[in-house]
Amino acid sequence: DYFVWVIRNAHRTILVDTGFDHAEAKSRGRVLNLEPHEILKRVGVDVDKVDTVVVSHLHYDHAGTLDKFSNARFHIQEAEMAYATGPCMCEDAMRKPFTADHVCSLVKKVYSGRVQFHDGDGEIAPGVTVHKSAGHSKGLQAVRVETVNGPVVLASDAAHLYENLDRRKPFSITVDVEETLRTYTRLEKLAGGRSRLVPGHD
């Protein structure tokens, strides 16, 4: 399963990740019923009014419809952009989860002044913070949200499945196993417990 997340209250709407589109699904042999912008419309989110998008990392299934959010400012870790545009991408095994057009789309947004870089922890809005959670990708970031019932951490692919956390078993696509295991521990502390931690694909 593939997810994007909406964080909203009476004052603002923040989108975490932008999924992928039908063309990307076809090229990768995936089944896609609805594109993210279509699903967002169903829950009352106008993509033209979304002004804040957190990109957890630049893999195809998390950064595939960036251009649908024409009025948004994008938040990403410095390390992720450096990784996705650096020498590691000369290796097929490393670049396979990325799509060049998605990365180039974000580079263009940098040049238009619409990207906010973070180096580690950073605040997106009151009660919403990002936290570098490397391992699966070099600059992946998780999002911590303060709610009336306590914090919730959207791990994205810092933990794909609950099994990864429960068995401390990293997902097969991982650039740094040691860092992944450290990330599991850190995310649990940020969330205040396993029950408040939301994996990326479970």
Backbone as CSV, one residue per row, in Angstrom:
resi,resn,N_x,N_y,N_z,CA_x,CA_y,CA_z,C_x,C_y,C_z
1,ASP,0.838,-1.191,0.000,0.000,0.000,0.000,0.878,1.248,0.000
2,TYR,0.324,2.325,-0.576,1.055,3.587,-0.670,0.237,4.690,-0.012
3,PHE,0.921,5.579,0.690,0.224,6.596,1.462,0.814,7.987,1.253
4,VAL,-0.050,8.986,1.363,0.344,10.354,1.668,-0.447,10.713,2.924
5,TRP,-0.010,11.753,3.623,-0.679,12.121,4.867,-1.042,13.592,4.849
6,VAL,-2.187,13.912,5.455,-2.631,15.289,5.595,-2.651,15.637,7.080
7,ILE,-1.984,16.732,7.421,-2.000,17.260,8.781,-2.772,18.569,8.702
8,ARG,-3.869,18.664,9.424,-4.620,19.909,9.320,-5.366,20.235,10.599
9,ASN,-5.583,21.523,10.784,-6.451,22.031,11.841,-7.230,23.201,11.258
10,ALA,-7.775,24.029,12.100,-8.602,25.136,11.595,-7.776,26.192,10.869
11,HIS,-6.448,26.176,11.058,-5.612,27.262,10.554,-4.764,26.899,9.341
12,ARG,-4.420,25.626,9.193,-3.498,25.271,8.108,-3.676,23.819,7.695
13,THR,-3.186,23.537,6.477,-3.157,22.179,5.942,-1.749,21.904,5.447
14,ILE,-1.172,20.809,5.922,0.174,20.402,5.530,0.088,19.022,4.916
15,LEU,0.710,18.843,3.768,0.755,17.542,3.115,2.124,16.913,3.328
16,VAL,2.131,15.635,3.666,3.379,14.886,3.786,3.447,13.890,2.640
17,ASP,4.375,14.111,1.731,4.616,13.307,0.541,3.540,13.520,-0.520
18,THR,3.905,13.213,-1.761,3.014,13.501,-2.892,2.743,12.288,-3.769
19,GLY,3.127,11.100,-3.312,2.776,9.881,-4.030,3.344,9.813,-5.438
20,PHE,2.590,9.141,-6.333,3.018,9.042,-7.736,1.801,8.971,-8.632
21,ASP,2.037,9.083,-9.947,0.924,9.182,-10.887,0.786,7.920,-11.735
22,HIS,-0.198,7.934,-12.642,-0.487,6.750,-13.458,0.671,6.388,-14.380
23,ALA,1.356,7.389,-14.917,2.483,7.108,-15.811,3.597,6.388,-15.067
24,GLU,3.879,6.841,-13.850,4.916,6.196,-13.034,4.492,4.778,-12.654
25,ALA,3.225,4.611,-12.313,2.723,3.285,-11.962,2.897,2.317,-13.127
26,LYS,2.563,2.764,-14.313,2.689,1.910,-15.493,4.142,1.532,-15.748
27,SER,5.037,2.496,-15.630,6.447,2.243,-15.925,7.076,1.287,-14.918
28,ARG,6.505,1.218,-13.712,7.070,0.361,-12.668,6.220,-0.879,-12.378
29,GLY,5.177,-1.080,-13.178,4.347,-2.262,-12.992,3.536,-2.248,-11.711
30,ARG,3.106,-1.074,-11.289,2.299,-0.931,-10.070,0.837,-0.673,-10.443
31,VAL,-0.065,-1.014,-9.536,-1.481,-0.724,-9.728,-1.820,0.537,-8.946
32,LEU,-2.360,1.524,-9.637,-2.743,2.785,-8.996,-4.186,3.087,-9.356
33,ASN,-5.035,3.147,-8.358,-6.451,3.426,-8.605,-6.730,4.917,-8.722
34,LEU,-6.124,5.698,-7.849,-6.346,7.142,-7.829,-5.028,7.850,-7.561
35,GLU,-4.829,8.988,-8.217,-3.661,9.800,-7.929,-3.916,10.614,-6.653
36,PRO,-2.853,11.004,-5.962,-3.042,11.721,-4.693,-3.949,12.942,-4.779
37,HIS,-3.818,13.742,-5.837,-4.654,14.950,-5.917,-6.132,14.599,-5.998
38,GLU,-6.458,13.434,-6.589,-7.855,12.998,-6.668,-8.379,12.568,-5.301
39,ILE,-7.539,11.903,-4.541,-7.939,11.472,-3.199,-8.083,12.682,-2.281
40,LEU,-7.146,13.620,-2.396,-7.214,14.811,-1.553,-8.508,15.582,-1.795
41,LYS,-8.916,15.662,-3.046,-10.171,16.350,-3.358,-11.345,15.700,-2.640
42,ARG,-11.322,14.376,-2.537,-12.417,13.649,-1.877,-12.521,13.959,-0.388
43,VAL,-11.396,14.344,0.225,-11.425,14.674,1.653,-11.398,16.190,1.881
44,GLY,-11.723,16.937,0.833,-11.900,18.374,0.977,-10.630,19.192,0.966
45,VAL,-9.556,18.654,0.366,-8.302,19.405,0.278,-8.106,19.876,-1.156
46,ASP,-8.065,21.186,-1.350,-7.827,21.800,-2.655,-6.320,21.900,-2.858
47,VAL,-5.786,21.167,-3.832,-4.331,21.145,-4.016,-3.776,22.532,-4.319
48,ASP,-4.574,23.399,-4.925,-4.107,24.746,-5.236,-3.944,25.604,-3.980
49,LYS,-4.559,25.165,-2.876,-4.470,25.930,-1.627,-3.495,25.311,-0.629
50,VAL,-2.899,24.180,-0.997,-1.881,23.579,-0.131,-0.617,24.417,-0.248
51,ASP,-0.177,25.015,0.864,1.003,25.879,0.810,2.236,25.266,1.459
52,THR,2.091,24.080,2.052,3.216,23.435,2.714,3.219,21.948,2.408
53,VAL,4.327,21.469,1.840,4.491,20.044,1.552,5.811,19.573,2.156
54,VAL,5.738,18.531,2.968,6.939,17.900,3.491,7.251,16.694,2.609
55,VAL,8.447,16.660,2.059,8.886,15.524,1.248,9.773,14.654,2.139
56,SER,9.277,13.481,2.503,10.049,12.636,3.418,11.363,12.214,2.785
57,HIS,11.313,11.850,1.503,12.511,11.515,0.726,12.112,11.486,-0.741
58,LEU,13.074,11.327,-1.619,12.815,11.521,-3.044,12.577,10.225,-3.826
59,HIS,12.259,9.139,-3.172,11.904,7.929,-3.909,10.613,8.162,-4.692
60,TYR,10.474,7.434,-5.791,9.402,7.704,-6.761,8.012,7.720,-6.153
61,ASP,7.778,6.878,-5.132,6.429,6.748,-4.579,6.126,7.787,-3.501
62,HIS,7.061,8.684,-3.245,6.859,9.731,-2.248,6.999,11.135,-2.824
63,ALA,7.561,11.245,-4.017,7.822,12.573,-4.596,7.421,12.634,-6.061
64,GLY,6.346,11.918,-6.401,6.014,11.755,-7.808,5.029,12.729,-8.408
65,THR,4.356,13.532,-7.607,3.402,14.489,-8.191,3.659,15.891,-7.643
66,LEU,4.907,16.230,-7.467,5.274,17.533,-6.896,4.677,18.704,-7.673
67,ASP,4.594,18.560,-8.983,4.130,19.674,-9.814,2.629,19.944,-9.688
68,LYS,1.889,19.061,-9.042,0.464,19.300,-8.814,0.236,20.380,-7.758
69,PHE,1.289,20.692,-6.979,1.141,21.617,-5.857,1.862,22.921,-6.198
70,SER,1.206,23.680,-7.064,1.850,24.836,-7.687,2.048,26.011,-6.748
71,ASN,1.379,26.009,-5.597,1.504,27.126,-4.667,2.189,26.738,-3.360
72,ALA,2.789,25.569,-3.357,3.363,25.061,-2.111,4.836,25.395,-1.961
73,ARG,5.259,25.422,-0.698,6.669,25.456,-0.338,7.022,24.057,0.146
74,PHE,8.166,23.570,-0.276,8.547,22.181,-0.028,9.668,22.108,1.005
75,HIS,9.557,21.148,1.915,10.532,20.956,2.978,11.224,19.608,2.784
76,ILE,12.553,19.622,2.769,13.328,18.401,2.551,14.657,18.518,3.288
77,GLN,15.254,17.388,3.607,16.572,17.391,4.234,17.657,17.692,3.200
78,GLU,18.653,18.474,3.603,19.789,18.765,2.731,20.437,17.478,2.232
79,ALA,20.563,16.509,3.124,21.257,15.265,2.784,20.532,14.480,1.695
80,GLU,19.219,14.603,1.638,18.468,13.855,0.624,18.701,14.447,-0.766
81,MET,18.696,15.762,-0.861,18.954,16.378,-2.159,20.379,16.079,-2.618
82,ALA,21.333,16.136,-1.686,22.724,15.839,-2.032,22.861,14.399,-2.510
83,TYR,22.174,13.488,-1.862,22.225,12.074,-2.235,21.610,11.849,-3.611
84,ALA,20.432,12.430,-3.845,19.687,12.183,-5.085,20.310,12.864,-6.298
85,THR,21.251,13.768,-6.073,21.906,14.454,-7.191,23.416,14.212,-7.199
86,GLY,23.866,13.290,-6.356,25.296,13.073,-6.199,25.810,11.806,-6.857
87,PRO,27.060,11.426,-6.570,27.726,10.314,-7.256,27.088,8.953,-7.049
88,CYS,26.345,8.771,-5.952,25.678,7.474,-5.745,24.703,7.155,-6.873
89,MET,24.171,8.194,-7.518,23.198,7.973,-8.579,23.838,7.467,-9.870
90,CYS,25.156,7.355,-9.883,25.840,6.731,-11.025,25.688,5.213,-10.992
91,GLU,25.258,4.680,-9.849,25.080,3.239,-9.680,23.605,2.876,-9.839
92,ASP,23.322,1.936,-10.728,21.939,1.556,-11.008,21.205,1.078,-9.756
93,ALA,21.875,0.310,-8.929,21.232,-0.226,-7.728,20.824,0.876,-6.757
94,MET,21.566,1.972,-6.749,21.269,3.065,-5.828,20.184,3.991,-6.373
95,ARG,20.174,4.185,-7.685,19.216,5.145,-8.257,17.868,4.510,-8.591
96,LYS,17.765,3.199,-8.502,16.534,2.521,-8.923,15.259,3.056,-8.255
97,PRO,15.263,3.379,-6.952,14.027,3.893,-6.342,13.702,5.341,-6.701
98,PHE,14.621,6.016,-7.382,14.424,7.417,-7.748,13.976,7.528,-9.197
99,THR,13.306,8.620,-9.519,12.965,8.950,-10.896,13.546,10.329,-11.200
100,ALA,14.346,10.411,-12.249,15.078,11.644,-12.541,14.153,12.853,-12.673
101,ASP,13.007,12.676,-13.314,12.097,13.808,-13.499,11.601,14.364,-12.164
102,HIS,11.385,13.497,-11.182,10.931,13.963,-9.866,12.023,14.789,-9.189
103,VAL,13.248,14.275,-9.245,14.368,14.992,-8.636,14.569,16.338,-9.336
104,CYS,14.518,16.329,-10.664,14.682,17.579,-11.418,13.563,18.573,-11.113
105,SER,12.368,18.062,-10.877,11.250,18.930,-10.520,11.543,19.682,-9.231
106,LEU,12.109,18.984,-8.250,12.415,19.661,-6.990,13.591,20.622,-7.159
107,VAL,14.560,20.270,-7.993,15.670,21.187,-8.263,15.135,22.494,-8.850
108,LYS,14.185,22.400,-9.767,13.592,23.609,-10.345,12.896,24.446,-9.274
109,LYS,12.291,23.771,-8.305,11.621,24.493,-7.226,12.641,25.189,-6.323
110,VAL,13.818,24.601,-6.189,14.895,25.280,-5.460,15.207,26.609,-6.141
111,TYR,15.316,26.572,-7.458,15.674,27.774,-8.214,14.546,28.806,-8.239
112,SER,13.331,28.379,-7.942,12.227,29.335,-7.876,11.981,29.814,-6.445
113,GLY,12.841,29.383,-5.527,12.742,29.861,-4.142,11.658,29.206,-3.328
114,ARG,11.273,27.987,-3.705,10.141,27.348,-3.030,10.531,26.110,-2.219
115,VAL,11.798,25.980,-1.886,12.259,24.834,-1.103,12.932,25.322,0.171
116,GLN,12.536,24.718,1.283,13.178,24.976,2.575,13.977,23.728,2.947
117,PHE,15.281,23.886,3.087,16.138,22.765,3.466,16.264,22.676,4.982
118,HIS,16.373,21.433,5.468,16.600,21.183,6.890,17.840,20.312,7.028
119,ASP,18.579,20.548,8.085,19.765,19.748,8.391,19.555,19.141,9.765
120,GLY,18.838,18.010,9.797,18.471,17.411,11.081,17.052,17.788,11.458
121,ASP,16.858,18.229,12.709,15.519,18.578,13.178,15.138,19.978,12.715
122,GLY,13.842,20.173,12.463,13.363,21.487,12.057,11.879,21.627,12.297
123,GLU,11.419,22.862,12.454,9.999,23.130,12.679,9.342,23.543,11.372
124,ILE,8.208,22.919,11.077,7.412,23.251,9.897,6.330,24.261,10.259
125,ALA,5.702,24.039,11.407,4.644,24.899,11.935,4.558,24.586,13.426
126,PRO,3.869,25.410,14.199,3.732,25.085,15.624,3.173,23.670,15.818
127,GLY,3.933,22.838,16.521,3.486,21.474,16.789,3.803,20.472,15.700
128,VAL,4.459,20.907,14.636,4.813,20.010,13.537,6.309,20.150,13.260
129,THR,7.054,19.068,13.480,8.498,19.105,13.296,8.960,17.947,12.419
130,VAL,10.109,18.152,11.771,10.723,17.086,10.981,12.007,16.646,11.671
131,HIS,12.363,15.366,11.437,13.512,14.783,12.107,14.224,13.851,11.133
132,LYS,15.493,14.161,10.863,16.255,13.307,9.964,16.257,11.882,10.491
133,SER,15.899,10.949,9.620,15.710,9.550,10.002,16.324,8.653,8.941
134,ALA,17.601,8.817,8.731,18.289,8.151,7.630,18.379,6.642,7.832
135,GLY,18.755,5.976,6.759,18.914,4.525,6.757,18.379,3.948,5.471
136,HIS,17.086,4.079,5.269,16.462,3.635,4.015,16.962,4.500,2.860
137,SER,17.022,5.801,3.078,17.630,6.756,2.157,18.484,7.689,3.001
138,LYS,19.457,8.346,2.391,20.434,9.094,3.186,19.871,10.325,3.865
139,GLY,18.808,10.882,3.305,18.263,12.093,3.898,16.784,11.987,4.212
140,LEU,16.318,10.796,4.516,14.903,10.623,4.838,14.563,11.389,6.108
141,GLN,13.345,11.934,6.177,12.899,12.614,7.386,11.520,12.131,7.788
142,ALA,11.321,11.974,9.087,10.027,11.648,9.665,9.383,12.940,10.158
143,VAL,8.082,12.882,10.405,7.344,14.068,10.849,6.669,13.766,12.186
144,ARG,6.890,14.651,13.154,6.254,14.517,14.475,5.167,15.575,14.595
145,VAL,3.977,15.130,14.977,2.824,16.021,15.072,2.263,15.983,16.491
146,GLU,2.160,17.143,17.111,1.516,17.234,18.418,0.005,17.250,18.217
147,THR,-0.691,16.328,18.873,-2.149,16.293,18.810,-2.710,16.458,20.224
148,VAL,-4.017,16.586,20.324,-4.629,16.732,21.650,-4.418,15.483,22.495
149,ASN,-4.104,14.371,21.850,-3.883,13.117,22.568,-2.405,12.754,22.687
150,GLY,-1.546,13.707,22.390,-0.116,13.435,22.467,0.509,13.360,21.088
151,PRO,1.832,13.142,21.020,2.522,13.152,19.736,2.232,11.925,18.883
152,VAL,2.252,12.134,17.571,2.183,11.051,16.593,3.358,11.257,15.648
153,VAL,4.062,10.179,15.319,5.184,10.270,14.400,4.859,9.532,13.110
154,LEU,4.883,10.261,12.002,4.739,9.667,10.674,6.138,9.271,10.221
155,ALA,6.410,7.980,10.273,7.760,7.498,9.994,8.090,7.541,8.513
156,SER,7.055,7.560,7.655,7.271,7.337,6.242,8.126,6.079,6.113
157,ASP,9.124,6.077,5.235,9.867,4.838,5.025,11.044,4.653,5.972
158,ALA,11.121,5.467,7.006,12.086,5.166,8.069,11.739,3.816,8.691
159,ALA,10.465,3.458,8.600,9.991,2.108,8.936,8.849,1.809,7.977
160,HIS,9.073,0.909,7.044,8.033,0.594,6.062,6.822,-0.079,6.708
161,LEU,7.104,-1.076,7.554,6.071,-1.943,8.111,6.242,-2.056,9.626
162,TYR,5.174,-2.421,10.313,5.290,-2.667,11.746,6.292,-3.789,12.022
163,GLU,6.389,-4.743,11.113,7.343,-5.837,11.269,8.779,-5.315,11.382
164,ASN,9.104,-4.272,10.622,10.452,-3.717,10.697,10.781,-3.275,12.116
165,LEU,9.806,-2.667,12.761,9.999,-2.195,14.133,9.980,-3.346,15.126
166,ASP,8.977,-4.218,15.004,8.796,-5.292,15.975,9.960,-6.275,15.982
167,ARG,10.492,-6.567,14.803,11.575,-7.537,14.688,12.937,-6.879,14.504
168,ARG,12.923,-5.532,14.476,14.150,-4.767,14.188,14.822,-5.346,12.946
169,LYS,14.007,-5.434,11.917,14.410,-6.045,10.654,14.279,-5.001,9.556
170,PRO,15.390,-4.386,9.131,15.318,-3.339,8.100,14.723,-3.841,6.788
171,PHE,14.048,-2.934,6.102,13.491,-3.221,4.783,14.621,-3.529,3.803
172,SER,14.291,-4.259,2.749,15.335,-4.727,1.824,16.074,-3.600,1.116
173,ILE,15.389,-2.487,0.848,16.065,-1.329,0.229,16.549,-0.419,1.356
174,THR,17.814,-0.536,1.682,18.398,0.209,2.797,19.839,0.571,2.461
175,VAL,20.180,1.841,2.584,21.550,2.250,2.276,22.471,2.131,3.488
176,ASP,21.894,2.082,4.705,22.714,2.003,5.911,21.924,1.259,6.991
177,VAL,22.256,-0.014,7.185,21.524,-0.841,8.147,21.700,-0.325,9.563
178,GLU,22.924,0.013,9.945,23.173,0.499,11.301,22.367,1.758,11.597
179,GLU,22.359,2.673,10.656,21.611,3.919,10.847,20.109,3.653,10.906
180,THR,19.648,2.687,10.130,18.231,2.324,10.166,17.825,1.860,11.558
181,LEU,18.619,1.021,12.167,18.302,0.504,13.504,18.333,1.622,14.544
182,ARG,19.276,2.541,14.411,19.304,3.697,15.311,18.057,4.548,15.126
183,THR,17.624,4.676,13.880,16.419,5.447,13.579,15.196,4.846,14.240
184,TYR,15.056,3.513,14.221,13.919,2.871,14.886,13.839,3.304,16.346
185,THR,14.977,3.264,17.026,15.013,3.627,18.448,14.649,5.092,18.641
186,ARG,15.195,5.948,17.791,14.933,7.385,17.926,13.474,7.720,17.673
187,LEU,12.876,7.103,16.665,11.479,7.391,16.347,10.545,6.960,17.473
188,GLU,10.832,5.828,18.077,10.003,5.378,19.197,10.058,6.374,20.347
189,LYS,11.240,6.948,20.586,11.360,7.958,21.637,10.601,9.232,21.261
190,LEU,10.704,9.638,20.001,9.986,10.838,19.549,8.475,10.667,19.663
191,ALA,8.006,9.444,19.410,6.569,9.175,19.449,6.052,8.930,20.861
192,GLY,6.958,8.588,21.771,6.515,8.262,23.127,5.951,6.859,23.210
193,GLY,6.296,6.001,22.250,5.811,4.612,22.259,5.481,4.122,20.876
194,ARG,5.511,2.810,20.716,5.286,2.176,19.410,3.895,2.462,18.864
195,SER,2.909,2.589,19.738,1.523,2.768,19.285,1.285,4.117,18.616
196,ARG,2.212,5.054,18.795,2.068,6.389,18.203,2.974,6.576,16.992
197,LEU,3.503,5.487,16.486,4.423,5.527,15.363,3.758,4.900,14.139
198,VAL,3.674,5.645,13.045,2.952,5.203,11.845,3.944,4.867,10.736
199,PRO,4.073,3.581,10.364,4.986,3.202,9.279,4.507,3.718,7.925
200,GLY,5.404,3.629,6.956,5.120,4.208,5.653,4.255,3.390,4.723
201,HIS,4.206,2.069,4.902,3.478,1.238,3.946,2.643,0.149,4.614
202,ASP,2.240,0.342,5.846,1.518,-0.716,6.562,0.121,-0.241,6.960
